[in-house]
Amino acid sequence: MASSYPNASTCANPLDPNRIEVILALLSGTGVASVLLCTVAMVLVFVLRLYRSLVYRLAAYQVLAALLYGIVCALQMFSKDQRDNTPLCQATAFFMLYFQWVKLMFTVWVTAHLFFFAVFYKNLKKWELVYVLSSVLVPIVIAIVPFTTGTYGLAGAWCWVQNWINDCPLNISTTGVIEQFTLWYGPALVAYVIDSVAVVVMATVLVTRACKYSQEKKWKQHKKALIQMLPLLAYPITYTILLLVPIATRVHGARPHLLSTVDYSLLGTTGTCMSLWGLAAGVSLLVHICVMKRPSLTQHKEFGNIQYGSLVSEGTVVNCGSTSDANTFFEPQEEDEIGDLSTTKSV
């Protein structure tokens, strides 16, 4: 039976449309799940007014980027019906690369923020605007490049930077392969190494200080803030784990004798892991909220009046008492983190 996949009639070795549809179903289905979970997490951030705390804002940036990336992944389901010069496919490819970079940069910034706080006692909260602007603007410059070279289009199963001309594995696009590595896989590998090293260093330093300086006043004060900030480590850890699979499969497939072949199992694994970035971010924030803010999500009625217990927020005890239904949610302080501790004597 002839393949119905775009460009199949002009390619001696066309892609299998049935396998491609399965891969797209995995990519898009996980993308839809990511959108739903991230939406729930963002609603909780606003309902509980957690955005007033820097820790939760940093987490919310991650989740918002993941939500938008999940929408793009969900839209990829339509790519099987698109040809290379279709504006919808090119637009989807652009936003795919753009939000990949937004997610990557926010992850790097979160890692840097945690690293300087945990290792050097530096709170970089004044850099928040830099985090946001660089993570939103820099990816635009990078994502525009394939437009100038005409390499956006149907790239195997989904719309992205093309490594084959007319989506035929026998026609290698040298420009597309180079751009895939210079615009994404190369920088992503560098970020993977940096994040991994930073996490190992942080873990080593924190364990050493906890064992050696457990009775130091400064360490006790610093630990209170770390308890609130360390859940942010879930984002770089889960992201780098899921990022390793696409990098490894692409490096494997870039070998000269494999460039014109299609490994559907690796292609499906890559697509699934890519869409899981959003799902992991949404789950991480929901778990973070449930664990750290669980008392604020519980309401107790006694003798007809709503009563609240003492809630611990960012290392500070906050008494939340109310006898009316006007304010039935937890409202954190605007900035209740421990500030820059580097001015005190170092341990």
PEKA-V341196 format. One record per residue. N is the residue number from 0. SS is DSSP state (A for helix, B for strand, O for the rest). PSI is psi in degrees with one decimal (none if undefined). OMEGA is omega in degrees with one decimal (* if undefined). Layout:
N_SS_PSI_OMEGA / N_SS_PSI_OMEGA
This chain:
0_O_135.0_-178.8 / 1_O_145.1_-179.7 / 2_O_139.8_177.6 / 3_O_3.3_-178.1 / 4_O_143.2_-178.8 / 5_O_137.5_176.1 / 6_O_6.5_-178.0 / 7_A_-33.9_-176.3 / 8_A_-20.5_-178.0 / 9_A_6.5_-177.0 / 10_O_132.7_-179.4 / 11_O_-20.5_-178.9 / 12_O_68.0_-175.1 / 13_O_161.0_178.3 / 14_O_150.1_179.6 / 15_O_112.0_-175.8 / 16_A_-32.5_-179.6 / 17_A_-43.8_178.2 / 18_A_-37.8_178.7 / 19_A_-40.0_179.5 / 20_A_-36.6_176.7 / 21_A_-44.0_179.7 / 22_A_-43.6_179.6 / 23_A_-34.7_178.2 / 24_A_-40.0_177.6 / 25_A_-46.4_-179.6 / 26_A_-49.8_-176.4 / 27_A_-39.4_180.0 / 28_A_-44.0_176.4 / 29_A_-34.4_176.9 / 30_A_-41.6_177.9 / 31_A_-44.0_178.2 / 32_A_-38.0_178.3 / 33_A_-43.4_-179.9 / 34_A_-44.1_-178.6 / 35_A_-48.3_-178.6 / 36_A_-43.8_-179.6 / 37_A_-35.3_178.1 / 38_A_-45.0_177.5 / 39_A_-43.4_-179.7 / 40_A_-42.5_-179.8 / 41_A_-36.5_177.0 / 42_A_-42.6_178.4 / 43_A_-38.6_178.9 / 44_A_-40.6_-178.8 / 45_A_-39.7_-179.7 / 46_A_-41.3_179.8 / 47_O_0.3_-179.9 / 48_O_37.3_179.4 / 49_A_-16.9_-179.9 / 50_A_-11.3_178.6 / 51_A_-9.4_177.7 / 52_O_133.6_-178.5 / 53_A_-39.9_-178.9 / 54_A_-46.0_-178.6 / 55_A_-26.8_174.9 / 56_A_-42.8_178.2 / 57_A_-39.4_177.6 / 58_A_-39.3_-178.6 / 59_A_-36.1_176.7 / 60_A_-44.3_178.6 / 61_A_-47.6_-174.7 / 62_A_-36.7_177.8 / 63_A_-43.5_176.7 / 64_A_-40.4_179.3 / 65_A_-36.9_179.1 / 66_A_-47.8_-179.9 / 67_A_-37.0_177.0 / 68_A_-37.1_177.6 / 69_A_-36.3_177.3 / 70_A_-43.2_179.0 / 71_A_-42.0_177.9 / 72_A_-40.5_179.4 / 73_A_-36.9_-179.8 / 74_A_-18.1_-178.5 / 75_A_-16.9_178.8 / 76_A_-26.2_-178.6 / 77_A_-6.0_-174.3 / 78_A_-24.0_-179.0 / 79_A_-18.4_-179.9 / 80_A_6.0_-175.6 / 81_O_150.1_172.7 / 82_O_166.7_-170.1 / 83_O_-34.1_-175.4 / 84_O_12.5_179.7 / 85_O_126.9_-179.7 / 86_A_-36.4_-179.9 / 87_A_-42.6_179.4 / 88_A_-41.9_179.8 / 89_A_-39.8_178.0 / 90_A_-41.6_178.0 / 91_A_-40.8_178.6 / 92_A_-41.8_178.9 / 93_A_-50.5_-177.3 / 94_A_-27.4_175.9 / 95_A_-51.6_179.8 / 96_A_-38.9_-179.0 / 97_A_-51.4_-176.9 / 98_A_-23.3_170.8 / 99_A_-42.1_179.7 / 100_A_-38.5_177.5 / 101_A_-46.8_178.9 / 102_A_-41.7_-179.6 / 103_A_-45.4_-176.6 / 104_A_-39.4_175.9 / 105_A_-36.4_177.9 / 106_A_-43.0_178.7 / 107_A_-41.8_180.0 / 108_A_-40.4_177.4 / 109_A_-42.4_178.1 / 110_A_-44.1_179.2 / 111_A_-41.5_179.6 / 112_A_-46.8_179.2 / 113_A_-39.2_-178.0 / 114_A_-49.0_-178.5 / 115_A_-33.5_179.1 / 116_A_-44.4_-175.6 / 117_A_-37.5_-173.8 / 118_A_-42.2_-174.0 / 119_A_4.5_-178.7 / 120_O_30.3_179.8 / 121_O_123.6_175.6 / 122_O_111.2_-174.6 / 123_O_32.8_-176.9 / 124_A_-23.4_177.8 / 125_A_-13.8_-179.4 / 126_A_6.4_-174.4 / 127_A_-42.5_179.7 / 128_A_-37.1_176.8 / 129_A_-42.0_176.9 / 130_A_-51.3_-172.4 / 131_A_-50.5_-176.4 / 132_A_-44.7_-179.5 / 133_A_-36.8_-178.3 / 134_A_-23.1_-179.4 / 135_A_-37.8_-173.2 / 136_A_-43.1_-178.4 / 137_A_-44.5_178.9 / 138_A_-26.4_178.4 / 139_A_-45.2_-179.9 / 140_A_-42.8_-178.6 / 141_A_-43.3_-176.1 / 142_A_-16.7_179.2 / 143_A_-26.8_-174.5 / 144_A_-49.4_-179.9 / 145_A_-23.1_174.7 / 146_A_-38.9_-178.1 / 147_A_-25.2_-179.1 / 148_A_-4.1_177.9 / 149_O_32.7_-177.1 / 150_O_1.4_173.9 / 151_B_139.1_177.6 / 152_B_-160.1_-179.3 / 153_B_114.6_-176.6 / 154_B_81.9_-176.8 / 155_O_-113.8_-177.2 / 156_O_-32.3_-174.2 / 157_B_171.1_-179.3 / 158_B_124.3_-179.9 / 159_B_-154.8_175.1 / 160_B_122.2_-174.1 / 161_O_134.2_171.7 / 162_O_-7.1_174.7 / 163_B_143.5_176.4 / 164_A_130.4_-178.1 / 165_A_25.8_177.6 / 166_A_34.0_177.3 / 167_O_119.3_-176.7 / 168_O_-22.9_-178.9 / 169_O_-15.7_-178.0 / 170_O_92.5_-175.9 / 171_B_133.6_173.8 / 172_O_102.6_-178.3 / 173_A_-41.9_178.6 / 174_A_-43.7_-179.7 / 175_A_-42.7_178.8 / 176_A_-44.6_179.2 / 177_A_-44.2_-179.3 / 178_A_-36.6_177.8 / 179_A_-40.3_-177.6 / 180_A_-38.2_-177.7 / 181_A_-32.0_-176.5 / 182_A_-19.2_-178.6 / 183_A_-64.7_-170.7 / 184_A_-36.9_177.1 / 185_A_-57.3_177.1 / 186_A_-37.0_179.5 / 187_A_-37.3_177.8 / 188_A_-41.4_177.2 / 189_A_-45.2_178.7 / 190_A_-37.7_178.9 / 191_A_-45.0_-179.3 / 192_A_-45.0_-179.2 / 193_A_-47.8_-179.6 / 194_A_-42.8_-178.1 / 195_A_-45.4_179.0 / 196_A_-43.0_-179.3 / 197_A_-42.1_-179.9 / 198_A_-42.0_178.8 / 199_A_-43.9_179.5 / 200_A_-44.9_179.0 / 201_A_-45.5_-179.0 / 202_A_-41.9_-180.0 / 203_A_-46.0_-178.5 / 204_A_-44.6_-177.4 / 205_A_-41.5_178.7 / 206_A_-40.9_179.5 / 207_A_-45.8_-178.9 / 208_A_-37.4_179.5 / 209_A_-36.6_-179.6 / 210_A_-37.0_-171.8 / 211_A_-33.1_-173.6 / 212_O_34.8_-175.1 / 213_O_-23.0_-178.4 / 214_O_-2.0_179.9 / 215_O_136.8_-178.3 / 216_A_-42.4_-177.4 / 217_A_-40.1_179.8 / 218_A_-40.4_179.4 / 219_A_-40.6_178.7 / 220_A_-43.7_-178.6 / 221_A_-36.5_-177.4 / 222_A_-33.0_179.8 / 223_A_-43.8_179.2 / 224_A_-36.9_-179.4 / 225_A_-35.3_178.9 / 226_A_-36.8_179.9 / 227_A_-32.1_-173.3 / 228_A_-30.5_-175.1 / 229_A_-29.1_174.8 / 230_A_-21.2_176.6 / 231_A_-20.6_178.9 / 232_A_-21.8_-180.0 / 233_A_-31.8_-176.5 / 234_A_-53.9_177.7 / 235_A_-33.4_-178.1 / 236_A_-51.8_-179.2 / 237_A_-36.6_-179.0 / 238_A_-46.0_-178.4 / 239_A_-34.5_177.2 / 240_A_-46.3_-179.6 / 241_A_-25.5_179.4 / 242_A_-28.9_-176.4 / 243_A_-36.6_-176.5 / 244_A_-51.9_177.5 / 245_A_-38.8_179.2 / 246_A_-47.4_-177.7 / 247_A_-43.5_-178.8 / 248_A_-35.1_179.8 / 249_A_-40.4_177.1 / 250_A_-41.0_177.7 / 251_A_-43.5_-177.3 / 252_A_-9.3_-178.1 / 253_O_-5.8_177.2 / 254_O_138.1_-171.2 / 255_A_-42.7_-175.6 / 256_A_-4.3_179.2 / 257_A_-6.8_-175.9 / 258_O_-32.1_-176.6 / 259_O_13.7_178.3 / 260_O_162.2_-179.5 / 261_O_118.3_174.3 / 262_O_100.2_-173.2 / 263_A_-31.5_178.9 / 264_A_-42.5_177.7 / 265_A_-36.9_178.9 / 266_A_-41.5_178.4 / 267_A_-38.9_178.0 / 268_A_-41.2_178.3 / 269_A_-47.0_-179.7 / 270_A_-40.6_-179.7 / 271_A_-45.6_180.0 / 272_A_-38.1_178.7 / 273_A_-42.5_-179.0 / 274_A_-20.6_178.4 / 275_A_-14.5_176.9 / 276_A_-45.5_-179.3 / 277_A_-42.2_-179.7 / 278_A_-42.4_179.9 / 279_A_-38.9_179.2 / 280_A_-43.1_179.4 / 281_A_-44.3_178.5 / 282_A_-42.1_-178.9 / 283_A_-43.1_-179.3 / 284_A_-39.6_178.7 / 285_A_-42.4_177.5 / 286_A_-41.3_178.4 / 287_A_-47.4_-179.0 / 288_A_-45.7_-177.0 / 289_A_-38.9_-178.1 / 290_A_-46.8_-173.5 / 291_A_-26.1_-175.4 / 292_O_19.9_-176.5 / 293_A_-41.9_178.7 / 294_A_-31.0_-177.5 / 295_A_-15.8_179.7 / 296_A_-3.3_-177.4 / 297_O_127.2_178.9 / 298_O_135.1_-179.7 / 299_B_133.9_176.2 / 300_B_134.0_178.7 / 301_B_122.2_-178.6 / 302_O_35.0_174.6 / 303_O_-4.5_-179.9 / 304_B_143.0_177.0 / 305_B_127.4_-179.7 / 306_B_142.9_-179.9 / 307_O_146.9_176.3 / 308_O_-174.6_176.2 / 309_B_130.4_-178.4 / 310_B_139.3_177.7 / 311_B_119.9_-179.3 / 312_B_119.4_176.5 / 313_O_38.5_177.0 / 314_O_7.0_-178.5 / 315_B_134.4_179.0 / 316_B_125.7_-178.8 / 317_B_122.6_178.0 / 318_B_119.5_-177.2 / 319_O_96.7_179.4 / 320_O_141.5_-179.1 / 321_O_145.8_177.7 / 322_O_15.5_178.0 / 323_O_168.5_179.1 / 324_O_6.5_-174.7 / 325_O_-34.0_-176.6 / 326_O_93.5_-173.6 / 327_O_24.9_176.5 / 328_O_158.7_-179.8 / 329_O_134.3_-179.9 / 330_O_105.0_-178.4 / 331_O_161.5_175.8 / 332_O_157.1_-176.3 / 333_O_-48.7_177.9 / 334_O_97.1_-177.2 / 335_O_19.9_176.9 / 336_O_159.2_173.4 / 337_O_134.9_-175.6 / 338_O_-160.3_-178.3 / 339_O_115.4_-177.1 / 340_O_2.6_-175.7 / 341_O_-11.8_-178.5 / 342_O_-14.5_177.8 / 343_O_171.4_-176.1 / 344_O_129.2_-177.3 / 345_O_148.5_175.5 / 346_O_none_*
